[in-house]
Amino acid sequence: MKVAVEIACMAADAGYIPIDRDVVAIAGTGRGADTAILITPKTSRNFFDIKIKEIIAKPVYKE
């Protein structure tokens, strides 16, 4: 989930996504995307104002 937040932050910094609307951020491992969150992104300057609104998918690891 950390990477999904970082991706949204970097995309907001670059101006690729709006900071006033919710977006879906997707991340994963070398095996593919396994995490999706609904987030209100902010730029890195306002990192602590980021709001995760919903966890759509997250991996479940079984040993």
PyMOL Python script that loads the backbone (N, CA, C, O; Angstrom):
from pymol import cmd

cmd.read_pdbstr("""\
ATOM      1  N   MET A   1       0.825  -1.183   0.000  1.00  0.00           N
ATOM      2  CA  MET A   1       0.000   0.000   0.000  1.00  0.00           C
ATOM      3  C   MET A   1       0.875   1.257   0.000  1.00  0.00           C
ATOM      4  O   MET A   1       0.492   2.285  -0.557  1.00  0.00           O
ATOM      5  N   LYS A   2       2.021   1.171   0.611  1.00  0.00           N
ATOM      6  CA  LYS A   2       2.944   2.305   0.652  1.00  0.00           C
ATOM      7  C   LYS A   2       3.309   2.757  -0.750  1.00  0.00           C
ATOM      8  O   LYS A   2       3.357   3.955  -1.028  1.00  0.00           O
ATOM      9  N   VAL A   3       3.564   1.809  -1.626  1.00  0.00           N
ATOM     10  CA  VAL A   3       3.966   2.142  -2.994  1.00  0.00           C
ATOM     11  C   VAL A   3       2.818   2.812  -3.743  1.00  0.00           C
ATOM     12  O   VAL A   3       3.054   3.741  -4.516  1.00  0.00           O
ATOM     13  N   ALA A   4       1.587   2.365  -3.532  1.00  0.00           N
ATOM     14  CA  ALA A   4       0.436   2.988  -4.191  1.00  0.00           C
ATOM     15  C   ALA A   4       0.305   4.454  -3.782  1.00  0.00           C
ATOM     16  O   ALA A   4       0.005   5.307  -4.618  1.00  0.00           O
ATOM     17  N   VAL A   5       0.525   4.746  -2.514  1.00  0.00           N
ATOM     18  CA  VAL A   5       0.485   6.134  -2.040  1.00  0.00           C
ATOM     19  C   VAL A   5       1.618   6.936  -2.671  1.00  0.00           C
ATOM     20  O   VAL A   5       1.409   8.068  -3.108  1.00  0.00           O
ATOM     21  N   GLU A   6       2.810   6.360  -2.721  1.00  0.00           N
ATOM     22  CA  GLU A   6       3.954   7.057  -3.326  1.00  0.00           C
ATOM     23  C   GLU A   6       3.727   7.322  -4.812  1.00  0.00           C
ATOM     24  O   GLU A   6       4.089   8.387  -5.312  1.00  0.00           O
ATOM     25  N   ILE A   7       3.131   6.364  -5.522  1.00  0.00           N
ATOM     26  CA  ILE A   7       2.840   6.538  -6.944  1.00  0.00           C
ATOM     27  C   ILE A   7       1.877   7.700  -7.148  1.00  0.00           C
ATOM     28  O   ILE A   7       2.084   8.530  -8.034  1.00  0.00           O
ATOM     29  N   ALA A   8       0.828   7.765  -6.337  1.00  0.00           N
ATOM     30  CA  ALA A   8      -0.136   8.857  -6.454  1.00  0.00           C
ATOM     31  C   ALA A   8       0.528  10.199  -6.161  1.00  0.00           C
ATOM     32  O   ALA A   8       0.244  11.193  -6.830  1.00  0.00           O
ATOM     33  N   CYS A   9       1.396  10.229  -5.182  1.00  0.00           N
ATOM     34  CA  CYS A   9       2.108  11.455  -4.822  1.00  0.00           C
ATOM     35  C   CYS A   9       3.018  11.915  -5.966  1.00  0.00           C
ATOM     36  O   CYS A   9       3.042  13.098  -6.304  1.00  0.00           O
ATOM     37  N   MET A  10       3.754  10.993  -6.550  1.00  0.00           N
ATOM     38  CA  MET A  10       4.655  11.345  -7.657  1.00  0.00           C
ATOM     39  C   MET A  10       3.867  11.798  -8.885  1.00  0.00           C
ATOM     40  O   MET A  10       4.282  12.726  -9.579  1.00  0.00           O
ATOM     41  N   ALA A  11       2.734  11.148  -9.158  1.00  0.00           N
ATOM     42  CA  ALA A  11       1.908  11.550 -10.298  1.00  0.00           C
ATOM     43  C   ALA A  11       1.313  12.937 -10.079  1.00  0.00           C
ATOM     44  O   ALA A  11       1.193  13.714 -11.026  1.00  0.00           O
ATOM     45  N   ALA A  12       0.940  13.254  -8.842  1.00  0.00           N
ATOM     46  CA  ALA A  12       0.430  14.591  -8.525  1.00  0.00           C
ATOM     47  C   ALA A  12       1.538  15.632  -8.665  1.00  0.00           C
ATOM     48  O   ALA A  12       1.301  16.724  -9.180  1.00  0.00           O
ATOM     49  N   ASP A  13       2.740  15.301  -8.211  1.00  0.00           N
ATOM     50  CA  ASP A  13       3.883  16.213  -8.363  1.00  0.00           C
ATOM     51  C   ASP A  13       4.139  16.539  -9.832  1.00  0.00           C
ATOM     52  O   ASP A  13       4.468  17.676 -10.172  1.00  0.00           O
ATOM     53  N   ALA A  14       3.987  15.543 -10.700  1.00  0.00           N
ATOM     54  CA  ALA A  14       4.259  15.722 -12.127  1.00  0.00           C
ATOM     55  C   ALA A  14       3.087  16.363 -12.866  1.00  0.00           C
ATOM     56  O   ALA A  14       3.214  16.717 -14.038  1.00  0.00           O
ATOM     57  N   GLY A  15       1.946  16.515 -12.191  1.00  0.00           N
ATOM     58  CA  GLY A  15       0.782  17.127 -12.818  1.00  0.00           C
ATOM     59  C   GLY A  15      -0.051  16.174 -13.657  1.00  0.00           C
ATOM     60  O   GLY A  15      -0.896  16.618 -14.435  1.00  0.00           O
ATOM     61  N   TYR A  16       0.171  14.866 -13.516  1.00  0.00           N
ATOM     62  CA  TYR A  16      -0.562  13.877 -14.307  1.00  0.00           C
ATOM     63  C   TYR A  16      -1.952  13.574 -13.764  1.00  0.00           C
ATOM     64  O   TYR A  16      -2.824  13.133 -14.513  1.00  0.00           O
ATOM     65  N   ILE A  17      -2.170  13.804 -12.471  1.00  0.00           N
ATOM     66  CA  ILE A  17      -3.481  13.553 -11.876  1.00  0.00           C
ATOM     67  C   ILE A  17      -3.893  14.776 -11.066  1.00  0.00           C
ATOM     68  O   ILE A  17      -3.038  15.504 -10.560  1.00  0.00           O
ATOM     69  N   PRO A  18      -5.204  15.008 -10.941  1.00  0.00           N
ATOM     70  CA  PRO A  18      -5.677  16.163 -10.174  1.00  0.00           C
ATOM     71  C   PRO A  18      -5.554  15.906  -8.675  1.00  0.00           C
ATOM     72  O   PRO A  18      -5.653  14.766  -8.221  1.00  0.00           O
ATOM     73  N   ILE A  19      -5.339  16.964  -7.919  1.00  0.00           N
ATOM     74  CA  ILE A  19      -5.248  16.811  -6.460  1.00  0.00           C
ATOM     75  C   ILE A  19      -6.571  17.139  -5.774  1.00  0.00           C
ATOM     76  O   ILE A  19      -6.668  17.090  -4.548  1.00  0.00           O
ATOM     77  N   ASP A  20      -7.588  17.475  -6.568  1.00  0.00           N
ATOM     78  CA  ASP A  20      -8.885  17.822  -5.987  1.00  0.00           C
ATOM     79  C   ASP A  20      -9.958  16.772  -6.276  1.00  0.00           C
ATOM     80  O   ASP A  20     -11.137  16.997  -5.999  1.00  0.00           O
ATOM     81  N   ARG A  21      -9.554  15.624  -6.835  1.00  0.00           N
ATOM     82  CA  ARG A  21     -10.489  14.543  -7.128  1.00  0.00           C
ATOM     83  C   ARG A  21      -9.897  13.215  -6.679  1.00  0.00           C
ATOM     84  O   ARG A  21      -8.678  13.052  -6.629  1.00  0.00           O
ATOM     85  N   ASP A  22     -10.766  12.274  -6.356  1.00  0.00           N
ATOM     86  CA  ASP A  22     -10.305  10.944  -5.964  1.00  0.00           C
ATOM     87  C   ASP A  22      -9.783  10.191  -7.185  1.00  0.00           C
ATOM     88  O   ASP A  22     -10.307  10.341  -8.289  1.00  0.00           O
ATOM     89  N   VAL A  23      -8.753   9.386  -6.979  1.00  0.00           N
ATOM     90  CA  VAL A  23      -8.190   8.540  -8.032  1.00  0.00           C
ATOM     91  C   VAL A  23      -7.945   7.147  -7.459  1.00  0.00           C
ATOM     92  O   VAL A  23      -7.892   6.965  -6.243  1.00  0.00           O
ATOM     93  N   VAL A  24      -7.799   6.176  -8.342  1.00  0.00           N
ATOM     94  CA  VAL A  24      -7.434   4.823  -7.938  1.00  0.00           C
ATOM     95  C   VAL A  24      -5.945   4.652  -8.203  1.00  0.00           C
ATOM     96  O   VAL A  24      -5.481   4.862  -9.324  1.00  0.00           O
ATOM     97  N   ALA A  25      -5.203   4.276  -7.184  1.00  0.00           N
ATOM     98  CA  ALA A  25      -3.766   4.014  -7.314  1.00  0.00           C
ATOM     99  C   ALA A  25      -3.555   2.509  -7.194  1.00  0.00           C
ATOM    100  O   ALA A  25      -4.096   1.861  -6.298  1.00  0.00           O
ATOM    101  N   ILE A  26      -2.754   1.962  -8.117  1.00  0.00           N
ATOM    102  CA  ILE A  26      -2.522   0.518  -8.171  1.00  0.00           C
ATOM    103  C   ILE A  26      -1.028   0.245  -8.049  1.00  0.00           C
ATOM    104  O   ILE A  26      -0.212   0.939  -8.655  1.00  0.00           O
ATOM    105  N   ALA A  27      -0.677  -0.761  -7.270  1.00  0.00           N
ATOM    106  CA  ALA A  27       0.728  -1.139  -7.091  1.00  0.00           C
ATOM    107  C   ALA A  27       0.801  -2.652  -6.932  1.00  0.00           C
ATOM    108  O   ALA A  27      -0.223  -3.332  -6.867  1.00  0.00           O
ATOM    109  N   GLY A  28       2.011  -3.163  -6.870  1.00  0.00           N
ATOM    110  CA  GLY A  28       2.155  -4.600  -6.700  1.00  0.00           C
ATOM    111  C   GLY A  28       3.595  -5.013  -6.541  1.00  0.00           C
ATOM    112  O   GLY A  28       4.464  -4.216  -6.188  1.00  0.00           O
ATOM    113  N   THR A  29       3.824  -6.285  -6.813  1.00  0.00           N
ATOM    114  CA  THR A  29       5.151  -6.877  -6.677  1.00  0.00           C
ATOM    115  C   THR A  29       5.666  -7.272  -8.049  1.00  0.00           C
ATOM    116  O   THR A  29       5.079  -6.903  -9.067  1.00  0.00           O
ATOM    117  N   GLY A  30       6.745  -8.010  -8.080  1.00  0.00           N
ATOM    118  CA  GLY A  30       7.275  -8.513  -9.335  1.00  0.00           C
ATOM    119  C   GLY A  30       6.338  -9.488 -10.021  1.00  0.00           C
ATOM    120  O   GLY A  30       6.499  -9.779 -11.206  1.00  0.00           O
ATOM    121  N   ARG A  31       5.365  -9.991  -9.287  1.00  0.00           N
ATOM    122  CA  ARG A  31       4.399 -10.939  -9.857  1.00  0.00           C
ATOM    123  C   ARG A  31       3.171 -10.241 -10.417  1.00  0.00           C
ATOM    124  O   ARG A  31       2.300 -10.911 -10.972  1.00  0.00           O
ATOM    125  N   GLY A  32       3.067  -8.931 -10.295  1.00  0.00           N
ATOM    126  CA  GLY A  32       1.928  -8.197 -10.854  1.00  0.00           C
ATOM    127  C   GLY A  32       1.248  -7.309  -9.832  1.00  0.00           C
ATOM    128  O   GLY A  32       1.615  -7.286  -8.658  1.00  0.00           O
ATOM    129  N   ALA A  33       0.252  -6.581 -10.302  1.00  0.00           N
ATOM    130  CA  ALA A  33      -0.492  -5.660  -9.438  1.00  0.00           C
ATOM    131  C   ALA A  33      -1.355  -6.458  -8.468  1.00  0.00           C
ATOM    132  O   ALA A  33      -2.073  -7.371  -8.876  1.00  0.00           O
ATOM    133  N   ASP A  34      -1.286  -6.115  -7.191  1.00  0.00           N
ATOM    134  CA  ASP A  34      -2.088  -6.817  -6.196  1.00  0.00           C
ATOM    135  C   ASP A  34      -2.709  -5.882  -5.163  1.00  0.00           C
ATOM    136  O   ASP A  34      -3.381  -6.343  -4.240  1.00  0.00           O
ATOM    137  N   THR A  35      -2.497  -4.587  -5.303  1.00  0.00           N
ATOM    138  CA  THR A  35      -3.016  -3.616  -4.352  1.00  0.00           C
ATOM    139  C   THR A  35      -3.664  -2.473  -5.106  1.00  0.00           C
ATOM    140  O   THR A  35      -3.096  -1.952  -6.066  1.00  0.00           O
ATOM    141  N   ALA A  36      -4.866  -2.080  -4.669  1.00  0.00           N
ATOM    142  CA  ALA A  36      -5.551  -0.933  -5.266  1.00  0.00           C
ATOM    143  C   ALA A  36      -6.221  -0.141  -4.152  1.00  0.00           C
ATOM    144  O   ALA A  36      -6.861  -0.711  -3.268  1.00  0.00           O
ATOM    145  N   ILE A  37      -6.065   1.187  -4.204  1.00  0.00           N
ATOM    146  CA  ILE A  37      -6.676   2.051  -3.195  1.00  0.00           C
ATOM    147  C   ILE A  37      -7.358   3.230  -3.874  1.00  0.00           C
ATOM    148  O   ILE A  37      -6.942   3.672  -4.945  1.00  0.00           O
ATOM    149  N   LEU A  38      -8.410   3.732  -3.240  1.00  0.00           N
ATOM    150  CA  LEU A  38      -9.052   4.973  -3.654  1.00  0.00           C
ATOM    151  C   LEU A  38      -8.455   6.058  -2.775  1.00  0.00           C
ATOM    152  O   LEU A  38      -8.511   5.971  -1.548  1.00  0.00           O
ATOM    153  N   ILE A  39      -7.886   7.073  -3.396  1.00  0.00           N
ATOM    154  CA  ILE A  39      -7.089   8.053  -2.661  1.00  0.00           C
ATOM    155  C   ILE A  39      -7.368   9.464  -3.160  1.00  0.00           C
ATOM    156  O   ILE A  39      -7.628   9.671  -4.345  1.00  0.00           O
ATOM    157  N   THR A  40      -7.312  10.420  -2.261  1.00  0.00           N
ATOM    158  CA  THR A  40      -7.301  11.830  -2.636  1.00  0.00           C
ATOM    159  C   THR A  40      -5.838  12.250  -2.597  1.00  0.00           C
ATOM    160  O   THR A  40      -5.291  12.487  -1.521  1.00  0.00           O
ATOM    161  N   PRO A  41      -5.200  12.345  -3.761  1.00  0.00           N
ATOM    162  CA  PRO A  41      -3.756  12.592  -3.788  1.00  0.00           C
ATOM    163  C   PRO A  41      -3.395  14.029  -3.440  1.00  0.00           C
ATOM    164  O   PRO A  41      -4.210  14.942  -3.572  1.00  0.00           O
ATOM    165  N   LYS A  42      -2.190  14.206  -3.005  1.00  0.00           N
ATOM    166  CA  LYS A  42      -1.595  15.521  -2.755  1.00  0.00           C
ATOM    167  C   LYS A  42      -0.176  15.502  -3.290  1.00  0.00           C
ATOM    168  O   LYS A  42       0.380  14.435  -3.548  1.00  0.00           O
ATOM    169  N   THR A  43       0.400  16.656  -3.453  1.00  0.00           N
ATOM    170  CA  THR A  43       1.796  16.728  -3.869  1.00  0.00           C
ATOM    171  C   THR A  43       2.685  16.359  -2.683  1.00  0.00           C
ATOM    172  O   THR A  43       2.220  16.309  -1.544  1.00  0.00           O
ATOM    173  N   SER A  44       3.953  16.103  -2.952  1.00  0.00           N
ATOM    174  CA  SER A  44       4.860  15.703  -1.875  1.00  0.00           C
ATOM    175  C   SER A  44       5.002  16.794  -0.821  1.00  0.00           C
ATOM    176  O   SER A  44       5.298  16.505   0.339  1.00  0.00           O
ATOM    177  N   ARG A  45       4.796  18.019  -1.210  1.00  0.00           N
ATOM    178  CA  ARG A  45       4.852  19.123  -0.247  1.00  0.00           C
ATOM    179  C   ARG A  45       3.757  18.991   0.820  1.00  0.00           C
ATOM    180  O   ARG A  45       3.944  19.400   1.966  1.00  0.00           O
ATOM    181  N   ASN A  46       2.619  18.419   0.433  1.00  0.00           N
ATOM    182  CA  ASN A  46       1.479  18.230   1.347  1.00  0.00           C
ATOM    183  C   ASN A  46       1.224  16.745   1.609  1.00  0.00           C
ATOM    184  O   ASN A  46       0.077  16.317   1.735  1.00  0.00           O
ATOM    185  N   PHE A  47       2.290  15.976   1.687  1.00  0.00           N
ATOM    186  CA  PHE A  47       2.193  14.523   1.810  1.00  0.00           C
ATOM    187  C   PHE A  47       1.296  14.084   2.964  1.00  0.00           C
ATOM    188  O   PHE A  47       0.537  13.126   2.814  1.00  0.00           O
ATOM    189  N   PHE A  48       1.363  14.745   4.085  1.00  0.00           N
ATOM    190  CA  PHE A  48       0.613  14.313   5.262  1.00  0.00           C
ATOM    191  C   PHE A  48      -0.868  14.665   5.186  1.00  0.00           C
ATOM    192  O   PHE A  48      -1.624  14.337   6.101  1.00  0.00           O
ATOM    193  N   ASP A  49      -1.298  15.328   4.112  1.00  0.00           N
ATOM    194  CA  ASP A  49      -2.716  15.613   3.891  1.00  0.00           C
ATOM    195  C   ASP A  49      -3.381  14.561   3.007  1.00  0.00           C
ATOM    196  O   ASP A  49      -4.578  14.654   2.736  1.00  0.00           O
ATOM    197  N   ILE A  50      -2.630  13.574   2.558  1.00  0.00           N
ATOM    198  CA  ILE A  50      -3.177  12.516   1.706  1.00  0.00           C
ATOM    199  C   ILE A  50      -4.212  11.718   2.494  1.00  0.00           C
ATOM    200  O   ILE A  50      -4.004  11.386   3.661  1.00  0.00           O
ATOM    201  N   LYS A  51      -5.329  11.419   1.836  1.00  0.00           N
ATOM    202  CA  LYS A  51      -6.393  10.631   2.464  1.00  0.00           C
ATOM    203  C   LYS A  51      -6.631   9.362   1.654  1.00  0.00           C
ATOM    204  O   LYS A  51      -6.945   9.427   0.465  1.00  0.00           O
ATOM    205  N   ILE A  52      -6.483   8.217   2.297  1.00  0.00           N
ATOM    206  CA  ILE A  52      -6.866   6.951   1.676  1.00  0.00           C
ATOM    207  C   ILE A  52      -8.332   6.748   2.018  1.00  0.00           C
ATOM    208  O   ILE A  52      -8.689   6.582   3.184  1.00  0.00           O
ATOM    209  N   LYS A  53      -9.183   6.762   0.995  1.00  0.00           N
ATOM    210  CA  LYS A  53     -10.622   6.673   1.228  1.00  0.00           C
ATOM    211  C   LYS A  53     -11.118   5.232   1.301  1.00  0.00           C
ATOM    212  O   LYS A  53     -12.058   4.927   2.034  1.00  0.00           O
ATOM    213  N   GLU A  54     -10.472   4.345   0.529  1.00  0.00           N
ATOM    214  CA  GLU A  54     -10.928   2.957   0.515  1.00  0.00           C
ATOM    215  C   GLU A  54      -9.796   2.040   0.062  1.00  0.00           C
ATOM    216  O   GLU A  54      -9.026   2.377  -0.837  1.00  0.00           O
ATOM    217  N   ILE A  55      -9.713   0.892   0.694  1.00  0.00           N
ATOM    218  CA  ILE A  55      -8.804  -0.156   0.235  1.00  0.00           C
ATOM    219  C   ILE A  55      -9.642  -1.081  -0.639  1.00  0.00           C
ATOM    220  O   ILE A  55     -10.512  -1.798  -0.147  1.00  0.00           O
ATOM    221  N   ILE A  56      -9.368  -1.054  -1.940  1.00  0.00           N
ATOM    222  CA  ILE A  56     -10.152  -1.842  -2.889  1.00  0.00           C
ATOM    223  C   ILE A  56      -9.655  -3.283  -2.927  1.00  0.00           C
ATOM    224  O   ILE A  56     -10.455  -4.220  -2.937  1.00  0.00           O
ATOM    225  N   ALA A  57      -8.341  -3.459  -2.949  1.00  0.00           N
ATOM    226  CA  ALA A  57      -7.757  -4.805  -2.983  1.00  0.00           C
ATOM    227  C   ALA A  57      -6.414  -4.784  -2.286  1.00  0.00           C
ATOM    228  O   ALA A  57      -5.662  -3.815  -2.396  1.00  0.00           O
ATOM    229  N   LYS A  58      -6.116  -5.848  -1.574  1.00  0.00           N
ATOM    230  CA  LYS A  58      -4.797  -6.007  -0.965  1.00  0.00           C
ATOM    231  C   LYS A  58      -4.473  -7.490  -0.926  1.00  0.00           C
ATOM    232  O   LYS A  58      -5.382  -8.317  -0.854  1.00  0.00           O
ATOM    233  N   PRO A  59      -3.204  -7.839  -0.972  1.00  0.00           N
ATOM    234  CA  PRO A  59      -2.843  -9.255  -1.015  1.00  0.00           C
ATOM    235  C   PRO A  59      -3.061  -9.948   0.326  1.00  0.00           C
ATOM    236  O   PRO A  59      -2.957  -9.345   1.394  1.00  0.00           O
ATOM    237  N   VAL A  60      -3.364 -11.224   0.224  1.00  0.00           N
ATOM    238  CA  VAL A  60      -3.463 -12.077   1.402  1.00  0.00           C
ATOM    239  C   VAL A  60      -2.398 -13.147   1.229  1.00  0.00           C
ATOM    240  O   VAL A  60      -2.469 -13.967   0.314  1.00  0.00           O
ATOM    241  N   TYR A  61      -1.425 -13.132   2.104  1.00  0.00           N
ATOM    242  CA  TYR A  61      -0.333 -14.095   2.014  1.00  0.00           C
ATOM    243  C   TYR A  61      -0.619 -15.274   2.925  1.00  0.00           C
ATOM    244  O   TYR A  61      -0.863 -15.111   4.121  1.00  0.00           O
ATOM    245  N   LYS A  62      -0.583 -16.462   2.341  1.00  0.00           N
ATOM    246  CA  LYS A  62      -0.776 -17.684   3.119  1.00  0.00           C
ATOM    247  C   LYS A  62       0.502 -18.492   3.049  1.00  0.00           C
ATOM    248  O   LYS A  62       1.104 -18.631   1.984  1.00  0.00           O
ATOM    249  N   GLU A  63       0.908 -19.019   4.179  1.00  0.00           N
ATOM    250  CA  GLU A  63       2.137 -19.826   4.213  1.00  0.00           C
ATOM    251  C   GLU A  63       1.803 -21.279   4.349  1.00  0.00           C
ATOM    252  O   GLU A  63       2.702 -22.118   4.396  1.00  0.00           O
TER     253      GLU A  63
END
""", "prot")
cmd.dss("prot")
cmd.show_as("cartoon", "prot")
cmd.util.cbc("prot")
cmd.orient("prot")
